């Protein structure tokens, strides 16, 4: 088999790259050792930063994040018996993060 690009791993990065290359008309092959059902079901990280959300929206996948995700403007850390709030929305000029499980991102990318 000959191809222009080989992508190793069907995680969110590999799937997004495969989709970007396909839309640009660039041949690629995606190699993943696990079965598709396993890739869809594995539970991993659940927070997307602004850049990742922007890319997924560019790919036409923003609806899932907005419907099933939870936008976060701050995070609370608890240590030393006290609570400490980091308001990254205010500190970054309006950026936010989204709680959206990786298996949902993978499912969205596989369906695209």
C-alpha positions, 0 to 999 in steps of 0.5 A, spaced: 500 500 500 502 506 498 499 513 501 502 520 502 501 520 509 501 514 515 497 516 521 499 512 527 493 512 532 486 513 532 485 518 538 482 525 537 489 527 534 489 522 529 482 522 527 482 530 526 488 529 522 485 524 517 479 528 517 483 535 515 487 531 510 481 528 507 478 534 506 484 537 503 484 531 498 491 528 501 491 521 501 492 518 508 491 511 512 490 511 519 493 505 523 490 503 530 492 497 533 485 496 537 478 494 534 474 500 533 469 498 538 474 499 543 477 506 540 470 508 541 469 506 548 475 507 552 474 513 557 480 518 557 480 525 558 474 530 559 476 537 558 477 541 551 481 547 551 479 553 547 484 551 541 481 544 540 474 547 541 476 552 535 479 546 531 473 541 532 468 547 530 472 548 524 471 541 522 463 542 523 463 538 530 461 544 534 454 542 535 456 536 539 460 540 544 455 545 545 449 540 546 452 535 550 458 539 553 459 543 559 463 550 558 467 552 564 470 559 565 474 557 572 476 552 576 477 551 583 483 547 587 483 545 594 489 544 598 491 546 605 484 546 607 482 552 603 479 553 596 483 557 590 479 559 584 483 560 577 478 564 573 481 563 566 475 566 562 477 573 566 485 572 565 485 570 558 480 575 555 474 571 555 477 564 553 473 558 556 474 550 557 469 545 555 468 538 559 466 534 554 469 526 554 474 524 549 469 518 547 464 523 545 470 527 541 472 520 538 465 518 536 464 525 533 470 525 529 468 517 527 461 520 524 464 526 520 
